[in-house]
Amino acid sequence: MTTPPYAPIADHGLIGDLQTSALVSTDGTVDWFCCPRFDSPSVFASLLDRKRGGFCRIRPAGFTGTGKQLYFPDTAVLITRFMTEDGTGEVVDFMPPLPDEGPSERHRLVRLVRCVRGRITFELDVAPRFDYGRRAHRTHLTDDGVIFACGQFGLVLHAVREPGDARLVSGQITDTGDLRATISLEEGQTRGIVLESGVDGPPRAVAATEAQELFERTVRFWHDWLARGTYRGRWREAVDRSAITLKLLTYAPTGAIVAAPTAGLPEQLGGERNWDYRYTWIRDASFAVGALLRLGHTEEAAAFGGWLNERFVEGEPLRVMYAVDGSADLTEHVLDHWEGHRGSSPVRVGNDAAGQLQLDIYGELLDSVHAAHLHGVRIGHRGWHAVVELLDWLAENWNQPEEGIWETRAGRADFTYGRVMSWVAFDRAIRVAESEGKPAPVARWRSQRDRIYGQVWDQGWDHRTGAFVQRYGSQVLDASLLRMAQVGFVAPRDPVWLDALAAMESLVSDSLVRRYDTDAAPDGLRGSEGSFSLCTFNYVTALALSGRAREARLVFEKMLTYGNHVGLYAEEIAVTGEQLGNFPQAFTHLALIDAAVTLDDQLTRDG
């Protein structure tokens, strides 16, 4: 069994069941799959270590290239097509959604194999490596499938087959306990496998008709969910794909939304900026809820609000991030036995940024509460009590150094963006309280809001650069401040803001936007990074709001060319155009939605 090479980060599609997910590369390899949750240990992870990570690969026999991938229209069902001299085949990958179930150990990864023209023989390799490759497994082959036994981490493979077609499938177990098999098909035949967790076995034969029913049920779920959206603008395909991606990153049992389904993918190849994003950041999830609300998806806002209520502890601040079940122990450690994606080590799981102070999260949270209110999702009594208590804490603590939105590890500072979003927190809480008649210390909130406003103009504005700066007392520019007009802190066509926007264009290179200059503002980490895709889409929004909609449209269209073959985006883009960082990233997709909706509105007004 040959180990797969490292597929580029962008050469993947995402599938999932709303509790966990998997990445499938264009060569037919599942090289990332954690189970039973997004933040659980991996089963397949050759994306981070091609020799020790584990994988599940289906491809034509002797085929060494890559296939062509697409999503079944308006769904999260992924199709990888292979064209050979003997015939054309497809691998159809999906996970039946679990939208209404509680946390489950049982998850199914369905891989249907079809011959659509001629005849074709597929090779199947299944090499699980449980618990990040730290636990061995035992393998038992039966007539109907395989048991990969590893205690609570076990996996059962069910063969998709019909009675009497045993000749189509032949397999053997390798010395390392992996499965090697072949599946020979003629035109019109469909077979495959179902990988199932949370069951002890035995494997069973899954009829092709049953597998087809699972496919149709999955397609129907995604069609029904997407149909509830209201976006009908110019970039519907890109927006719908981003909406589906955000939904795929939602942990349905709690309503939590993860920042990305992956861990350890590098922001710079060979560098150390390799973080675990499989958790729920208050910031990212609040942004995602706001983006989905703009598309008419309100259920996600209500679910996330319920999850947030459970995080509230009287007299304590919010944590920056949580596990999807709401637990808070995310201690960071390194998987020393893995080499990292294309040699990019260390590979970290857990995230020590969970213990940082990031004041902007209160603004993002209250902005999403206000947005939900405007869309008819009202905050309940317990939720409002939590808001009042959190703002009591913020009133006493907003005026202190922090680590900031970019989670720097070079010490705390007075970040302008954190102050701006603290202003947003008080401003949005005042609006909700006054519109709903909620009991609240509005006079105190208004006083704090106005103090922050004055301080940002006094200390966050630098007359020498003619711009708002990253931190008080510096001249460093920061793309997070592109959101100032979007959140209403400045008027989008105020000449002062237009000057600031022009100054920030020093961070722009052919439409792509960097977060900040790492040389001018050391962040405590070695190496550099690419442009940050969230910031590029935020730049589009800022341009559109400032009266430069035609220019914004060109930037937006250019940015769409950096999406991968199925419209997915990682965190960053290298100088070469390669996607870097965890993939796909909620930040990027929610910012794409915001930019598209805002730009649509501006272009329509301009005629």
N, C-alpha and C positions, 0 to 999 in steps of 0.2 A: 504494500500500500504506500503510494507516494504521498508525502505531505504537500498540502497546497501552498503555493507562493502567497506572499502578502498581496491581496487585492488592494488597490488604492481605496482610500476612505469613501470616495464618491461613487465607487463601482458597486453600490449596494441599493437594494430596496428594503423597506421596512414592512413587516407584518406584525400583528399583535392581537390579543384577545381582551384588552382593557385591564389586564392584571400584570402581564409581562409581554415581551416582544422578542423578535429575532431579526437579524440582518441576513439577507441572502445576496451573495455576490453574483455578478454576471456570468461566472463560470459554473453556477449551480450549487455553490457551497453555502451552507448555513455555517457562518464562522463567528456568530455571536448569539448566544441564547442563555439567559439566566432564568432560573426556575426555583420556586413558584412565583416570585415577584420580580419586578424590575431590579430591586436592590439585593436580590438573593445571589449566592455564589453561582458561578457559571457552570454550564454543562458543555457548551461549545464556545471556544474562545480563541480559535486560531488567528483571529484578527489581531490578538495581542501577543501570541506566541505560536508560530505556525507548527512547531514540533511538539509542544507540550499542552497546547490549549484545547485541542479537540475540535472535531468538525463533523458535518454530515454533508456528503457531496453526491449529487446525481448529475451525470453528464454522459453523452454518447461515448461508447467504447472507442478508445484511441484518440479522442478529441482533446486537443491541447489548447484551444483558443478560448474565446469567450462567446457567450450567447447575446441575444438581443432581449432587453427587458422592457416590459410595460406593465402598467396596472390595468386590470379589467376595469373598464370605464367607471369612474365615480365610486370606487371601492378601495379597500386595502388588500385586495387579492392580487398577488404578484405572479406574472407569467414570464418565464425565461424560455426563449425560443432558440433552438439549435438547428442549423441547416447543414446537412452532410450530403455526400455523394449518393448515399443510399436512401435518404429520406429526411423528413423534417419532423422534429419532435419538440414537445413542450413539457416543462415542469411547472406545475401550477401550485403555488405555495400560499397557504393561509392558515389562520388560527380562528376557529369558531368563537365569536365574541361572547363574553360573559358579562353583559351589562347590568344584570339585576341580581347577581349572586354575591354572597359574602366572600371573604378571602378563601380561596380554594387551593388545595394541593394538586388538583387535577387540571391539567392543561393539555391540549392536543395541538400538535403541529402536523398539519396535513400536507403531504407532498404527492400530488397526483402526477403521473407520467403518461403522456399521450403521444401517440404516433399520428400525425395529421396528414402525412404523405409518405408513400413508399413503405419501407420497413426500416427499423432502427433498433439497435441493441444499446441499452443504457447500462452503465456501471454505477453501482451504489456502494458507497463507503460510509459506514457509520462508526465513528470513533469518539465516544463520549469521554470527557475528562472531568469528573465531578469535583465540586468544591474547589474551583480554580485550579484543577489539576492536582490537588493534594491528596485525593483519596482514590485508591484502586477499586476496581469493580470486578464482579464475576459475570460471565456471560453464558447463557443457555439458549441454544438454538432449537426451535420446534418447527413443525410443518407449517404453522401459521404465523411465525414471527420469531422474535428474539426478546429475551429478558436480559437487561443490563442491571444487575443487582448491586446496589451500593447503599443499603440501609434506606434512610428517608430520602436519599438522593436518587433512587433508582428510576429507570426508564423502561417502558415496554414498547416494542415495535410490533405493530399489527400490519400484516400484509394486506394490501388491497388486491383481491384476486377473486376469480370465479371458480366454481367447482369444475374440476377436469382440466384446468389450465396450468397444472403444476409445472409442465414443461417450460412455461414462460419464465420461471424464476429458479435460479440456482444460487446457492450461497455457501460460504464457509466462514469459520471463526479463525482469526489470526492468533498468533502467539500472544499478542497484547490484549486479547479479548475484544477485538473489533470485528465488525461484520464487513465482508466483501461479497457482493452479489452482482448478478447480471439480470436484466429484465429485457427480454426480446419481444418486440411488438410489431404488429402489422397495422397498416392504415386503418384508423377508426377505433383501435383498441385503447383502453385506459386502464392503467393499473397504478401501483404506487405503494406508499407506506403512510401509516399514522403513528407518530411518536407521541406517547402518552405518559405523563407523569402522575404521581399520586395514586397509582394502582399497583397491586402486587402481581397481576397477571391472572390467568395465563394469557398469552397472545391469542388473538382470534382472527379468523379471516373476515375482512371487511369487504362486502360486496361492492362492486363498482357503482351500483345504483345507490347504495347508502352513502358512499363518498360523494356522489353527485348531489345528493340531498343536502349534505353538509355544505358543499360549495354554494348551492342555490340559497340556502338559509343565510350564509355569510354575506353573499351579494345583496340579498334583500335587506339585511340589517343596515348595511352601509348606504344603500339607496334611500331607505326610509329616513335615516338620520340626516343625510345631506339635504334631502328635500325640505327639511324644516328650516334651512337657511334662507336668507332673504337677499343675498348679494346677487345682482344681475349686471354688474359693471363690465368694464372693458377687459379685465384680466380674470375672467371667471375660472378658467382652468387652473391657473396658478393659485388663486385664492382658495378654491375648493380643495386642492391638494394640500395646501397649508392647513386648512381647517381639519381635514382628515388626519393629518399628522399630529396636530394638537390633541385630537380625540384619542389617537393611538397612545399618546403619552399620559393619558389619564388613568389613574388607578381607581376603577369604578367602585370598589367597596367603600372607599372613603371620600372620593371626589378630589383627592390630591393629584397634582399634575407634576410630573418629573421634568427636570431641565433638559435631559436627554436620556436615551436608553442605554448609553454606553459609559464606560470608565476607561481612563488611561490613554485615550487617543491624543496624540501630541499636537500642540499648537505650533510647534516647530520640530521638524523631523530631526531626531537625535538629541532634542532638548529635554529639559526637565519639567516643562509646563504641561504636565500630564495629570489631569484631575478626574475625580469620580463625580459624575453629574447625575447619578441615578436617584436623586433625592428631590424633595419639594422645597424649593426656595420660595419664601413668601413673595419676593419680588417677581420672579419669573412666572409663578402661578397667577399672581394678581394681574400681570400684564396679559397673560394668556386668556384669563377670564374676560378681561376688557375687550380683547380682540374678538373672541367668540360672541360676545354680546353684540358687537357691531354687525355681526353676521346673522343675528337673530337667534342664536343658540343660548337659551336662558337656563336650561336645566343644569348646565355645568356650573353656572354662577351660584345657583342654590346649593348644589352639592359641595362646592368648595367652601361656601359660607358655613355649612354645617361642620365641615372638617376643621375650619378655623375656630369655631366655637369650642371645640374640644381641646384646642391648644391653649386656651386662655387660662392663666393661673393668676389669681388675685395678687396684685402688688408686684408682679414680675413683668419684665419686658418680654416681647416676642423673641424667639430665637430666629436666626437668619434662615435656617433650614431644618427640616425634619425628614425622617424616613417616611415612606408612604403610609405607614400605619400610625404615624404620629409620634413614634418614639424619638428620643433626642440624642441617644448615644451614637455618634457617627465618627468615633475615633479613627483617625487616619493611620493606615499602616501600609507598608510596601510589600508587594509580592516579589520577593527576591529571586524566586526560581523562574520567573518569566523575563524574557529579553525585551519585551515591549514591541509595539508596532514598528516594524522595520528598524529595530534596534533602539527605539526611543524609550529609555528607562530613566527614572524608576516608574514602575506601574503601581499606582496608588489606588487603594480602595478605602472607603471612608473619606471624610473631608473635614479637616481641622478648622476650616472657615466657619463651621457651625458655631464656634465659640466666639466669633468676632462681634464687634459692635458696628452695625451698618444702619445708620439712622434713616436712610432713604426708604427702607421697607415700609415704614408707617405711611408715607405718602402714597406709595403704590397700592397698599392695602386699602386705604380710605378712598383713593380714586376709583378702585374697582367697586367698592361699596356704593359710592355715589352713582357710578355707571349702572350698576344693577338696579338701584332705586329708579333711575330714569327709564329703565326698561321694564318696570313693573315688578321687580323682585325686591320686596320690602324686607327690611331687616327686622328681626323679631326682638322681643324684650331682652332675652339673654344676650343676643348679639350686640344690642345697643349698650347694655351694661358693660360688656367687654370693651367696646369702643371708648366709652367714657373713662374707664379705668386705664386703658392704654394711653389715652391722651393726657391723663393726669401724670403718668410716668413721663411722657414725652415733654410736657411742659417744664419738668424739672431737669431734663437731660439733653435737650436738643443742642444746647450751646456747649458742646464738648468735642474734643478730637475723636475720630473714629477711623475704621479701616476703609470705608467707602464701598461703592458699588462694584469696583473691580477687585475687591478682596486682596488688596496689596498686603505683602508680608514684610514691609519695611517700617512698620510702626504707624501709629495713629496720626491723623492730621485733621485740620479743619477743612473738609471737602465742601466746595460750594454746592455740588449736586445734592449732598445730604441735607444741607440747609434749605435748598429750594424744595425738596420733597417733604421736608418737615412743614414748610409753609403750605404745601398742598394738603397735608394731613389735616391741619387745622381748618383750612378753607373748605374742604369737602365735608368735614364733620359739621361745620356751621351750616352749610347749605342743607344737609339732610335734616339736621335738628329743626331748622326754621320751616322747612317745607312740610315736615311731618308732625310738628308740634312735640318733638321729643324733649324730655327734661334733660338739660345740659347746662354746664357753666359757660354759656356762649360768650359772655363778656370776657372771661379769662382767655378763652380760645382766640377771640378776636385780638386781644392784646398781644398774645404770643405770636399770632400770625403777622401782625403789623411790625413787631420787633424784628422778626426774621427778615421780612421784606426790606426794612431799612438796613439791616446788617449786611445782607447780600449786596445791596447797591453800594454800601460804604466799603466793604472789604473784599467782596467777590468780583467787583468790577475793577479792571486795571486800566488806568488812563494811558499808560505807555503803549500797551498793545491794542487798546481800543476794543477790548473783549472781556468777557467773563472768563475767569481762570479756574484751573483745577482745584487749587487750594488757596486759602488766604495767604497773602504775602508772596506768592510766586507769580511767574509769568507763563506758566505752562498751560497750554490749551488742552481741553478734554472734550471728546465727542459726546459724553453723556449729557452735556449742557445743550446739545441740539434739541432736547426735549423742552426747553424753557418756554418756548412759544406754544408748544402743543398742550402743556398743562396750564397755560394761562398766566404764568408769572410775568411775562412781557407780552406786549401787543405784537403780533407777528409782522406788522409793517411799520413799527416804530423805527425811525432812522437809526437810533442807537442800537437796536437789535440787528438791523440790517448790516451795520458796521461790524458787530460781533460775529454775525454769520459769515461775513466776508473774511474776517480774520481766521475763523476756524477752517477755512478752505485750505490752509497750509497742511491740514491733516488729510486732504483729499488727493488721490492720484488716479486720474482717469476714472472718476466716479467712485472708486473704492476708498473707504474711510478707515483710518487707524483710530484706536481708542485714545492714545496719547503718545507722546514721544518718550520711549523707555530710556533713552539716553539722558534727556533733560529731567526726567522724573523717575529715578531708579525705584523699582517696586520690590526689591529684595530677592529677585530671581535672576538666574543666569539666562543669557540668550535673548532672542527677540521673538517677534510674532508677526503674523500676517495682518491684513486688514480685517476688521471686525464687522461681520455681515449685518448684525443688528444696527450698528452705527450707520452703515450705508443706507439702509432702508429708513432710518430716522432722519438722515440727511434729505432723502426724497420728501418726507413729510414736511420738514422745515422749509425746504425750497417752495413746495406747493403752497404752504400757508403764507409765505412771504411775498406772494405774487409772481413767482417764477415757475409757474406750472409747466410751461413748455420745456424749460430746462430740466425740471424735475422728471418729466416723462422720459427724456433721453437717458438720464441717470438710471431710472427704474428699468427701462428696457435693456440697458447694458447689464444691469445687475442680474436680470433674468437669464442672461447667457451663461452665468456662472453656476446656475443650478445644475444638478446632475441630470442624467438621461430620463429620470422619472420625476423631476421637479423637486428634489430634496436638497437641503442645504446643511452643511456642517457649520461650525462656529466661526471659522475664519477662512480667508483665501490668501494663499501664498502669492509671491511675486509672479510665479509661473502660472498662476490661475488654478493650481491644485487646491482642493478643499482640505482643510486641516481642522483638528479639534474634534470634540465629541459630536456624534452624528446620529440622526438629524437633531438639530438644536431647536428647542421651543422658542428661545429668544428670537432667532432669525425668522422663523415662520410667523410668529405673531407680529413682528415688525413689518413683514411683507404685507400682511393683511391690513395693518394700520395705514401703510403707505398707499396701497391700492385704493382703499376706500376714500382716504383724504384726497388723493390725486384725482380720482373719479369725480368727486364733488367739485373740486376747483376747476377742472376742465369743462365740466357741464355748465358751471356758472359763467365761465369765460366764453362759452359758445364755440 
